[in-house]
Amino acid sequence: MIESFKIYRVDNTGTDTGLVPVDSVPADSVCTVYVGGNKIVDTNRAQGLGEIVNKEILQGVADIPNYVVMYDIWSVADNRSERIVEMDKNGRDVLPRPGGSAVIYVTEQNLNEVYRRRILPLFINHGPQGLWKVKFAYDGDREEIVSRLIGKIRNTMRLLNFQQNIIFSTMTQVWAHSYPYSDYNLEYPNEMFERILLPRITDEHGGRLDLDTALRRVRKLNILAQCHGGHVVRLMEKAMHKKMLEIGYTPSEINRIMTQVLVVAYAPSCSLGDSKFQFISFISAYDYISDVPNNWVYRYISDHRLDEAEKFNNGDPNWEWKLPPMFLGGRDGNVFMVKRRFAYQDGLDGPNRIPRAEHNNTHYVPVNVLEDDKVVNFTDDGKLLTTLAHNVIVNGIKNSLIQDAGYRPLPPIYELVLDNPNDQESQNAFMRMTAAGNDFMRAVRRYVHEHSDEIHPPRAIMPQINDLGR
């Protein structure tokens, strides 16, 4: 796989916008960097995204450099497996999902726990086919890890009286679908870190900076991410943490510095709620590509969407699921979420027609878009989401502009969402969304309690299962 990217500075030249290739982002400049999805594969697309930032964010706010990262098409054709492995490794992908891109992270140390919590439920609920549809990313010695895994599966199937030919074919599938963890590691985010973030935390000799200088330099950078870009930023974050430890920053200094990197992410395809950056996401609940804080939330939403579609198809006048705008804070994701950003296209097809714009269209002022030669209109919730995203990034930039007078920390989220310090309307909206988010997560937790037995094997076979392959 070819893995490459290019950084462009987006320059305004009269009425036109031009892209200027650069090797890196200057170490001490106030700027924005757009790290986009896997459709940033040509200069027209990159230029369009640069124009969105220039016209919808920077115009009337600041005349600062604006950069767009453009990917090689071959390097980002399908990143779902890579990000699912990363989420699974960090304990975020907690429900087994059989599917072509589902991957389970396995090590010698976690094998017993992963088998009980992730692999066995797939087998119990879906039979051998559940295992045939997933891949295994082993981190360590293949013979030791995969052989032990296959031994556990073989003993389980014998315990459940499967025929020998089915046992053999399942073991063969598991062996064939086991790949080293290194196969799922993208390389270019490390180089992106070196060219975008590393200069802000090191001196000319590659050594550590004094804390105040590092804080000011990092706070001058504001990142916008969309889809795959969220995953790339998370990998850049990982590289940054490793490098800072290597060059002598203390853990407390690292934590302070990393919290000053503002990331405003639309429809991010990455783990949420565990970033060391100030990673704030804006998503549609019905965007099936974007990730949510955990798979229970994903499943809760999916069940309601299916139920809604069934009621609509059956002519139920009360078919629509009411989901208010919400904010899920902290470990729940730092996510602003609405049910839909865009209205159903013709008012007749209900939940069966969720436009692709829910995921693909990123704007920072409400702008209706064309899809399949039809106008897709913003919902009121979509307008609110866009307004809040605009406020967050603009306030981040305004904070960056005052760093030369001395380090000023990034404001908390409840201040970043305001259009101005006296913006009572946005403050009230944030409070309502926070309360709605708390109610939503309580409903999810009730849902977990009602459905948790579906991911655990029958109690009758647990004593034997616990002894397998020890």
C-alpha positions in Angstrom: 0.0 0.0 0.0 1.3 3.4 -1.0 1.1 5.8 2.0 1.7 9.4 1.2 0.2 12.8 1.8 0.8 16.5 1.0 0.4 19.7 3.0 -0.9 22.7 1.2 -1.2 26.3 2.3 -4.5 27.8 1.1 -3.8 31.3 -0.2 -6.4 33.9 -1.2 -5.4 35.6 -4.5 -8.1 38.1 -5.2 -11.3 36.2 -5.8 -9.5 32.9 -6.3 -8.0 30.4 -3.9 -4.7 28.8 -4.6 -2.9 25.8 -3.1 0.8 26.2 -2.3 2.7 23.0 -1.4 4.8 23.2 1.8 7.1 20.8 3.6 5.8 21.6 7.1 3.8 23.9 9.2 5.8 26.7 10.9 6.6 26.1 14.5 5.3 29.3 16.0 2.5 30.5 13.7 -1.2 30.8 14.6 -2.9 28.6 12.0 -5.5 26.1 11.1 -4.8 22.6 9.7 -7.6 20.7 8.0 -7.1 16.9 8.2 -9.9 15.4 6.1 -11.5 12.2 5.1 -10.5 9.7 2.5 -12.0 11.7 -0.4 -9.3 14.3 -0.2 -7.6 12.8 -3.2 -7.3 15.7 -5.6 -6.4 19.4 -5.5 -10.0 20.4 -6.4 -11.3 18.7 -3.3 -8.5 20.1 -1.1 -9.0 23.6 -2.5 -12.8 23.4 -1.8 -12.2 22.5 1.8 -9.6 25.3 2.2 -12.2 27.7 0.8 -14.7 26.5 3.4 -12.3 27.4 6.2 -11.3 30.7 4.6 -14.9 31.9 4.0 -16.8 30.3 6.8 -14.3 30.5 9.7 -11.5 32.9 9.1 -13.3 35.6 7.2 -13.8 38.6 9.5 -12.0 36.7 12.4 -8.3 36.5 11.5 -5.9 36.6 8.6 -3.9 33.5 9.5 -2.4 30.7 7.5 -4.8 27.9 6.6 -3.4 24.4 5.7 -5.1 21.4 4.1 -3.6 17.9 4.2 -4.2 15.9 1.0 -3.9 12.2 1.0 -2.9 9.8 -1.7 -6.0 7.9 -2.8 -4.3 4.5 -2.4 -3.4 5.1 1.2 -6.9 5.9 2.5 -9.1 3.7 0.3 -10.3 1.7 3.3 -9.2 2.6 6.8 -12.0 0.9 8.8 -10.0 -2.1 9.8 -7.1 0.1 11.0 -9.3 2.2 13.3 -11.3 -0.7 14.6 -8.1 -2.4 15.7 -7.0 0.8 17.4 -10.3 1.1 19.2 -10.3 -2.5 20.2 -6.7 -2.3 21.5 -7.8 0.6 23.8 -10.9 -1.3 25.0 -13.4 1.0 23.2 -14.9 -1.6 20.8 -16.6 -3.6 23.5 -19.3 -5.4 21.6 -18.6 -8.2 19.1 -19.8 -7.2 15.6 -19.5 -9.9 12.9 -18.7 -8.2 9.6 -16.1 -8.0 6.9 -14.2 -5.2 8.6 -14.5 -6.4 12.2 -11.1 -7.1 13.8 -10.3 -8.3 17.3 -7.0 -7.3 18.9 -5.3 -10.3 20.7 -2.2 -10.7 22.8 -0.7 -13.4 24.9 -1.7 -11.4 28.0 -5.3 -10.6 27.0 -6.2 -13.8 25.3 -8.3 -15.4 28.1 -10.3 -12.2 28.7 -10.8 -11.5 25.0 -11.9 -15.0 24.4 -14.5 -14.8 27.1 -15.8 -11.3 26.4 -15.4 -10.9 22.6 -14.9 -14.2 20.8 -17.1 -16.6 22.6 -20.2 -14.4 22.4 -19.7 -14.3 18.6 -19.6 -18.0 18.5 -22.5 -18.5 20.9 -24.8 -16.1 19.1 -23.8 -16.6 15.5 -22.2 -20.1 15.4 -19.0 -20.8 13.5 -20.1 -18.2 10.9 -19.6 -15.6 13.5 -15.9 -16.4 13.7 -15.5 -16.7 9.9 -16.5 -13.1 9.4 -13.9 -11.5 11.7 -10.2 -11.1 11.6 -7.7 -11.3 14.4 -4.8 -8.8 14.9 -2.2 -10.7 17.0 0.4 -8.6 18.8 3.3 -10.9 19.6 4.3 -14.4 18.6 1.8 -16.0 16.2 2.5 -19.6 17.1 1.9 -18.8 20.8 -1.1 -16.6 20.5 -3.0 -18.0 17.5 -2.3 -21.6 18.4 -3.8 -21.0 21.9 -6.8 -19.2 20.4 -7.4 -22.1 18.0 -7.1 -24.6 20.9 -9.8 -22.8 22.9 -12.1 -22.7 19.9 -11.5 -26.4 19.2 -12.3 -27.4 22.8 -15.4 -25.2 22.8 -16.7 -26.8 19.6 -16.0 -30.3 21.0 -17.8 -29.4 24.2 -20.9 -28.4 22.1 -20.7 -31.6 19.9 -19.8 -30.0 16.6 -18.8 -32.4 13.8 -15.1 -32.8 13.2 -15.2 -31.3 9.7 -16.9 -28.1 11.0 -14.3 -27.8 13.7 -11.5 -28.2 11.3 -12.8 -25.7 8.8 -13.4 -23.1 11.6 -9.9 -23.6 12.9 -8.5 -23.1 9.3 -10.5 -19.9 8.9 -9.2 -18.5 12.1 -5.6 -19.3 11.3 -6.0 -17.8 7.8 -7.7 -14.6 9.1 -5.0 -13.9 11.7 -2.6 -11.0 10.8 0.2 -9.3 12.7 -0.9 -6.1 14.5 1.8 -4.2 12.5 -0.2 -4.7 9.3 -2.9 -2.4 10.7 -0.5 0.5 11.6 -0.6 3.5 9.3 2.8 5.1 8.8 2.0 8.5 7.4 0.4 9.9 10.7 3.8 9.6 12.3 5.4 11.7 9.5 2.5 14.1 9.7 3.2 14.5 13.4 6.8 15.3 12.6 5.9 17.9 10.1 3.0 19.5 11.9 3.3 19.1 15.7 6.9 18.1 16.4 8.3 21.6 15.6 6.0 23.1 18.3 7.4 21.0 21.1 11.1 20.9 20.2 14.0 23.4 19.8 16.3 23.6 16.8 18.4 20.7 18.1 15.4 18.4 18.7 15.4 18.9 22.4 12.5 19.8 24.7 11.3 23.3 25.1 10.6 25.1 28.3 7.0 24.5 29.4 5.7 28.0 28.7 7.0 28.1 25.2 5.7 24.6 24.3 2.2 25.5 25.7 2.1 28.8 23.7 3.2 27.1 20.5 0.8 24.2 20.7 -2.1 26.5 21.6 -1.5 28.5 18.4 -2.5 25.4 16.4 -6.1 24.6 15.7 -7.0 21.3 13.9 -10.2 20.6 11.9 -10.8 16.9 11.2 -13.4 15.0 9.3 -14.0 11.2 9.0 -10.7 9.5 8.5 -9.0 12.7 9.6 -10.1 12.0 13.2 -8.4 8.6 13.1 -5.2 10.2 11.7 -5.2 12.9 14.4 -5.6 10.2 17.1 -2.5 8.5 15.7 -0.6 11.8 15.6 -1.6 12.2 19.3 -0.1 8.8 20.1 3.2 9.7 18.3 3.3 13.0 20.1 2.9 11.4 23.5 5.7 8.9 22.8 8.1 11.5 21.5 7.5 13.9 24.5 8.4 11.1 26.9 11.6 10.3 24.9 12.9 13.9 25.0 12.3 14.5 28.7 8.9 16.1 29.3 7.3 14.9 32.5 3.9 13.2 32.5 2.3 16.2 34.1 3.9 18.5 31.5 2.8 16.2 28.7 -0.8 16.2 30.0 -0.9 20.0 30.2 0.6 20.5 26.7 -1.6 18.0 24.9 -4.8 19.4 26.4 -4.0 22.6 24.5 -4.3 21.0 21.1 -7.9 21.9 19.9 -9.4 19.4 17.5 -12.8 20.2 16.0 -14.0 17.0 14.4 -17.0 16.5 12.1 -18.2 12.9 11.7 -14.9 11.4 13.1 -14.1 7.8 12.4 -12.1 7.1 15.5 -12.2 6.3 19.2 -14.1 9.0 21.2 -13.8 10.0 24.8 -10.2 9.0 25.5 -8.2 11.6 23.6 -5.5 13.6 25.5 -6.2 16.5 23.1 -9.2 18.7 23.5 -11.0 16.6 20.9 -14.6 17.9 20.4 -16.8 16.1 17.9 -20.0 17.0 16.0 -22.0 14.1 14.6 -25.4 12.9 13.4 -26.8 9.9 15.2 -27.9 8.5 11.9 -24.5 8.8 10.3 -23.7 5.1 10.2 -20.0 5.7 9.3 -19.1 8.0 12.2 -18.1 6.4 15.5 -19.9 7.1 18.7 -18.5 6.7 22.2 -19.0 3.0 22.4 -20.8 0.1 20.6 -23.6 0.1 23.1 -24.6 3.6 22.0 -24.2 2.5 18.4 -26.4 -0.5 18.9 -29.0 1.5 20.9 -29.3 4.0 18.0 -29.4 1.3 15.4 -32.2 -0.5 17.1 -34.3 2.7 17.3 -33.6 3.4 13.6 -34.7 0.0 12.6 -37.8 0.3 14.8 -38.6 3.7 13.3 -38.3 2.4 9.7 -40.5 -0.6 10.5 -43.2 1.7 12.0 -43.0 4.1 9.1 -43.4 1.2 6.6 -46.4 -0.1 8.5 -48.1 3.3 8.4 -47.8 4.0 12.1 -48.6 7.7 12.6 -46.3 7.8 15.6 -43.3 6.4 13.7 -40.7 9.1 14.4 -38.2 8.6 17.2 -37.8 11.8 19.1 -34.1 12.4 19.8 -33.2 15.9 21.0 -29.8 17.6 20.4 -27.4 16.5 23.1 -23.9 16.9 24.5 -22.1 13.8 25.8 -19.2 15.0 27.9 -15.9 13.5 29.1 -15.6 9.8 28.8 -18.8 9.7 26.9 -17.0 11.4 24.0 -17.1 15.2 24.2 -19.7 14.8 21.4 -22.3 17.2 20.2 -24.9 15.0 18.6 -28.2 15.5 16.8 -30.5 12.9 15.2 -30.2 14.4 11.7 -28.3 17.4 10.3 -30.4 17.3 7.1 -34.1 16.9 6.4 -35.6 13.9 4.6 -35.4 14.8 0.9 -39.0 14.7 -0.2 -40.9 14.5 3.1 -42.4 11.1 2.1 -39.6 8.6 2.5 -39.1 9.0 6.2 -36.2 7.2 7.8 -35.6 5.1 4.7 -33.7 7.9 3.1 -30.9 9.4 5.2 -28.8 11.5 2.9 -25.1 10.9 2.4 -24.6 14.5 3.4 -25.1 13.4 7.0 -21.5 12.2 6.9 -19.8 13.8 3.9 -20.9 17.4 4.1 -18.9 19.6 6.4 -19.7 23.3 6.8 -19.3 25.9 9.6 -22.3 28.0 8.6 -25.7 26.5 7.6 -25.5 25.9 3.8 -28.0 23.6 2.0 -26.3 21.2 -0.3 -27.0 19.3 -3.5 -27.2 15.5 -3.5 -28.3 13.5 -6.5 -29.3 16.8 -8.1 -31.7 17.5 -5.2 -31.4 20.2 -2.6 -30.9 18.7 0.9 -32.0 21.2 3.5 -30.6 21.7 7.0 -32.8 20.8 9.9 -33.0 23.2 12.8 -30.9 20.7 14.8 -28.4 20.7 12.0 -28.2 24.5 12.0 -27.6 24.4 15.8 -24.8 21.8 15.4 -23.1 23.9 12.7 -23.4 27.1 14.7 -21.8 25.5 17.8 -19.0 23.9 15.7 -18.3 27.4 14.2 -18.2 29.0 17.6 -15.8 26.4 19.0 -13.2 26.7 16.3 -13.5 30.6 16.1 -13.0 30.9 19.9 -10.1 28.5 19.7 -8.5 30.8 17.0 -9.2 33.9 19.1 -7.4 32.3 22.0 -4.5 31.4 19.8 -4.1 35.0 18.7 -3.4 36.2 22.3 -0.6 33.7 23.0 2.3 36.1 22.1 1.3 38.3 25.1 1.8 35.3 27.4 0.3 31.8 27.6 -3.5 31.7 28.0 -5.0 28.3 28.3 -7.8 27.1 26.0 -11.2 28.0 27.5 -13.4 25.1 28.7 -16.1 23.8 26.3 -18.9 25.7 27.9 -17.1 28.9 26.9 -16.0 27.7 23.5 -19.6 27.3 22.3 -20.5 30.9 22.9 -20.8 33.4 20.1 -19.6 36.1 22.6 -19.1 36.2 26.3 -22.7 37.3 26.8 -24.3 34.8 24.5 -27.1 33.5 26.7 -28.8 31.7 23.8 -25.8 29.4 23.1 -25.2 28.9 26.9 -28.8 27.8 27.4 -28.6 25.5 24.4 -25.4 23.9 25.8 -27.1 23.4 29.2 -30.2 21.8 27.5 -27.9 19.5 25.4 -25.9 18.5 28.4 -29.1 17.5 30.3 -30.4 15.7 27.3 -27.1 13.8 27.0 -27.3 12.7 30.6 -30.8 11.4 30.0 -29.7 9.7 26.8 -26.8 7.9 28.5 -29.1 6.7 31.4 -31.4 5.2 28.7 -28.4 3.5 27.1 -27.3 2.1 30.5 -30.9 0.7 30.9 -30.6 -0.8 27.5 -27.3 -2.4 28.4 -28.8 -4.0 31.5 -31.7 -5.4 29.4 -29.5 -6.8 26.6 -26.2 -7.6 28.3 -27.1 -11.3 28.5 -26.9 -11.4 24.7 -23.1 -11.1 24.7 -22.5 -13.7 27.4 -22.5 -17.4 27.0 -25.2 -19.6 28.7 -24.4 -20.1 32.4 -24.7 -23.8 32.0 -21.5 -24.1 30.0 -19.5 -21.4 31.7 -17.6 -23.7 34.2 -16.3 -25.8 31.3 -15.6 -22.7 29.1 -13.6 -21.1 31.8 -11.2 -24.1 31.8 -10.6 -24.2 28.0 -7.1 -23.9 26.7 -5.5 -22.9 30.0 
